[in-house]
Amino acid sequence: MPTTISIERPPNVCGGDARLTGRRITVWMLVEARQSGMDDEEIAAQYDPPLMTDELTAAWSYYRDHELEIEKTLWLNRACMVEQENGIPFEFLTQGRKLGFTDE
């Protein structure tokens, strides 16, 4: 019987972020890798055991269906890094506003 790859969001695992079922690999981490220019083969090879094609397909499908959720998570992670730099760039604030965040 084939295993169905799915995405889950248990509240006490990976901060409650969407992740591959049974693994501590969040969808936002995979999307971030793809946005940085990595292809599926490179992303899959980063993990031990390597990700299966079905796992990546499930992650990309989840991202398509929940793009705002994932983009907000990516923005919040980047915000933590930007705060430690010299000032917050206006473009970054503008992107956050488009995602529904305030300047606070």
C-alpha positions as CSV (number, residue, x, y, z in Angstrom):
1,M,0.0,0.0,0.0
2,P,1.6,3.3,-1.0
3,T,2.3,5.9,1.6
4,T,0.6,9.2,1.2
5,I,2.9,12.2,1.7
6,S,1.2,15.0,3.5
7,I,1.7,18.2,5.4
8,E,0.9,18.6,9.0
9,R,0.9,21.4,11.6
10,P,1.3,20.0,15.1
11,P,1.3,22.9,17.5
12,N,4.4,21.8,19.5
13,V,6.6,20.7,16.6
14,C,8.6,23.2,14.4
15,G,6.8,26.1,16.1
16,G,3.5,24.9,14.6
17,D,4.7,25.7,11.1
18,A,3.5,23.4,8.2
19,R,6.0,20.6,7.8
20,L,6.4,17.3,6.0
21,T,4.5,14.6,8.0
22,G,6.9,12.7,10.3
23,R,9.9,15.0,9.5
24,R,11.1,18.2,11.0
25,I,11.4,19.9,7.6
26,T,9.1,22.9,7.2
27,V,7.4,24.0,4.0
28,W,8.9,27.5,4.4
29,M,12.4,26.1,4.6
30,L,11.9,24.2,1.3
31,V,10.3,27.3,-0.3
32,E,13.2,29.5,0.9
33,A,15.7,27.0,-0.7
34,R,13.8,27.1,-4.0
35,Q,13.6,30.9,-3.9
36,S,17.3,31.1,-3.4
37,G,17.8,29.3,-6.7
38,M,18.1,25.6,-5.7
39,D,16.4,23.0,-7.8
40,D,14.4,20.1,-6.4
41,E,17.4,17.7,-6.8
42,E,19.7,20.0,-4.8
43,I,17.0,20.6,-2.1
44,A,16.3,16.8,-1.8
45,A,20.0,16.0,-1.4
46,Q,20.4,18.4,1.6
47,Y,18.6,16.0,3.9
48,D,19.4,12.6,5.3
49,P,17.6,10.6,4.2
50,P,17.1,12.6,1.0
51,L,13.6,14.0,0.3
52,M,11.4,12.0,-2.0
53,T,9.8,13.6,-5.0
54,D,6.4,13.1,-3.4
55,E,7.5,15.0,-0.4
56,L,8.6,18.0,-2.5
57,T,5.4,17.8,-4.5
58,A,3.4,17.9,-1.3
59,A,5.4,20.9,-0.1
60,W,4.9,22.8,-3.4
61,S,1.2,22.0,-3.5
62,Y,0.8,23.3,0.1
63,Y,2.7,26.5,-0.8
64,R,0.4,27.1,-3.8
65,D,-2.7,26.6,-1.6
66,H,-1.3,28.6,1.4
67,E,1.1,31.1,-0.2
68,L,0.2,34.0,2.1
69,E,0.8,31.9,5.2
70,I,4.3,30.7,4.0
71,E,5.3,34.2,2.7
72,K,4.4,35.7,6.1
73,T,6.6,33.1,7.8
74,L,9.5,33.8,5.5
75,W,9.1,37.5,6.0
76,L,9.0,37.1,9.8
77,N,12.2,35.0,9.7
78,R,13.9,37.6,7.5
79,A,12.7,40.4,9.9
80,C,14.6,38.8,12.7
81,M,17.8,39.0,10.7
82,V,17.1,42.5,9.4
83,E,16.6,43.9,12.9
84,Q,20.1,43.0,13.7
85,E,21.5,44.9,10.8
86,N,21.7,48.7,10.5
87,G,18.1,49.8,10.1
88,I,15.2,48.3,8.3
89,P,15.1,49.0,4.6
90,F,12.0,50.7,3.3
91,E,11.4,48.0,0.7
92,F,11.3,45.4,3.5
93,L,8.7,47.4,5.4
94,T,6.7,47.7,2.2
95,Q,6.8,44.0,1.6
96,G,5.6,43.4,5.2
97,R,2.7,45.8,4.7
98,K,1.6,43.9,1.6
99,L,1.5,40.8,3.7
100,G,-0.7,42.5,6.2
101,F,1.8,43.4,8.9
102,T,2.1,46.8,10.5
103,D,5.3,48.8,11.0
104,E,5.4,47.7,14.6
